[in-house]
């Protein structure tokens, strides 16, 4: 077995070629290197070898963390979906359908964290390339479908579940954009989501 083969999954330590010590944090370095290069050179112009070289690891190590260079931007989607579903399932039985969806989106915000600059960079890269924009929409659609299924398991009728999750998806997109666009740092993602749900409620409440 070569040193390159002594690797684990995401978050584990890696032993890199020609380096006689364990080296932690390769996944984070790869992610940071990829974002930097995508912004410097463009997504299409950046190769996996470029990312690995900038991060100080081999291309083989890259592929143990990410399936391809797009997944650097989307690798936490499955974890985000699991967290959102867990929060939805844990919502009180007395919670309304939209309150359960709001709890799920709040859990997603917990996972995203408060690194606005990182989120802004990721968003800039995604918006620069049609393929990435399409992939982002697919990931959001997958999340909506998973949440709708979770609502149905709570006894919510299918049509209501679909409407609630689509509304929640719209709220999330608006809230996320407001958050990344806030320059003074006074608005966090949780508050942006709360405000957007409040605005939705205002729009749907008869005056």
N, C-alpha and C positions, 0 to 999 in steps of 0.2 A: 504494500500500500504506500503510495507516495504521500508527501506532506499535504498536497492539495486534496487528497481524499479524506483527510482527517477533519471533517466538517460536520456541523450539525444543522438544525433548522434555524429559523429566524430567531434572533436574540441570543444565539449561542456563540461561543468563541470559535475562532477559526485559526487554523495553522496554515500560514501562507508559504508559498514556494520560496526557498532560500532564506527564510527567516526562522531562526532556531528558538522561537518562543511563541507562546499563545498570544493571540492578538484580538482583543475585544472590540466590539463596536463596528464591525465591518459593515453590517446592514445599514446603520445610520450614516456612515461615511459614504456608502454607495448612494444612498438617497440624496444626501446633501450635494455630492459631486454631480449627480444626474441633473438635479434642479439647476445648479449653477451653469452647467454646460448647455442645457436646453435654452436657458435665457441668453447665454453668450453667443451660441452658434445657431440655435434653432433646433427643434426636436428632430426633424428629418436629417439634419446634417451631423447629428451626434450618434456615434456608434457605441455599442456595448464595450468594445475595447477601450474607447476614450474614457468612458465612465470608470471602468475598472482601473485604468492607469491613474486617473485623477485621485481615486480613492486609495491607491496603493495596494490593490489586490489583483488577483488574476481574473480573467474572463470566466474561468470555471467556477470561481467563488461567486461571481455575480449570479450565475445561473442556479446556484444553490439557494439564493435568496429570492430571485425574481425570474418568472418565466420568460419575460422579454422586457425590452426597454420601456414599454408602455406601463407595465405592471408596477414600475417604481412609483407611478402616480396613483395607482389604484389598489395596492397590495393590502390595504387595511379594510377594503370594502366588506369582506366576509365577516371580519371581527366587528365592524360597525353594525352590520345586519344582526348578528347574534346579540349584541348589547341592546339594540333597539327592541328586538323581539322579547328579550328577557324583561325589559322595563314595561313593555306593553302587557305581558302576561302577569306581571306583578302589580299592575294597577288595581286599585280597589274595585270590587264588584259594583260599587255604587258610582264609579266614575262614568261620565258620559263617554260616548264614542270618541269625540274630539279630545276629551281630556286624556283618554288612553293613548291616542296618537301623540298628543303633546308630551306625555311622559316618555314615549319612545324617542321622540326627536331630542328631548333633553338629554337622554342617555347618549345619543349620537354626538351631541355637543360635548359631553364629558370626554368622549374618546378623542374627538378632534383637538380638544384642549384650547388654550388661549394664545397659541403662537400665530398671531395675526399675520406677521410678515411671511412666515412659511406658507400659510394658506393663500396669501396674496400671490406669492411666486408660483405656487402650484396652479392657481386659477389663471394666471397670465399665460403659462405654458399651455394649458388645456384650451384656452380660448384662441390660441394662435394657430391651431391645427384642427381641420375638420374631422379627422379620424378620432382625435381625442375628445372633441366635443360630443361626437356621436357615442363614444364609449361612456362618457360621463352620464349622458341621458339614459343609456341602457342600464348602468349601475343604479341610477335613481329609480328607474322603472322596476328593476328587480327588488329594490328595497320596498317600494310601494306594494308590489305583489305579495311580498312576504308579510308585510304588516296587515294587508287585507285578509290574508289567510289566518293570521293570528286573531284578528277581530272576529272572523267567522267562528273560530274555536271558542270565542267568548259568547257566542250566541247572537252576534250581530248579523242581520240579514245581509246577503251578498251585495245587493245594490247599495245599501247604506255603507257597508265596509269599503267598497270601491270608491264611493264618493268621498268618504272621510279621508282615506289615504291619499287620494289625488289632491284634495284640498290641503292636506298636511304637507305633501310634496311641494306644492306651490308656496306655502308659507315658509318652508325650509329654504327654498331657493331665494326668496325675497330677503329673508332674515340673514342668510349667509352673505349675500351681496352687500347688504347694509353694513354688516359687521366688517367685511374686508375693506369696504370703502371708507370706514370711519378713521380719520387721520389722528384724532386726538386721544384715542384709546379709552374714551369714556363709556363706550358701549361694548359689553361682552356678548358672546354668542347666545348665551342663555336668555339674556334680557332682550336681545333682538328677536328671538323666537317668541318670547312671551308677548312682546309688543305687536308682533305680526299676527299672532292668534287673536289678540284683542281687537286689532283692526278688522280682521275677518269677521269677528262677532259683531262689530259695529255695522259692517256692510250688510249683514244678513238679518239684523234686528229692525223690525218696522219702526218707523219714527212717528 
